[in-house]
């Protein structure tokens, strides 16, 4: 595997069957601009088996949402 490039996804543009390849599933995303990266949109193509595996993995390994305590800290600072 070559160099790994990580990009923050700012928008999911499309997820569904490929328009031309009926046996292929695709996810099109817009990624945050990064210095030196010549692209902003990325399309990932998966065969049916990989798409199914990805769907199961996403459902069973959901990211944990972090709690944002800044609002609570601001309210507490007012001694209310």
Buried (B, 14 or more C-beta within 10 A) or exposed (E): EEEEEEBEEEEEEEEEBBEEEEEBBBBBBBBEEEEEEEEEEEEEEBEEEEBEEBEEEEEEEEEEEEEEEEEEEEEEEEEE
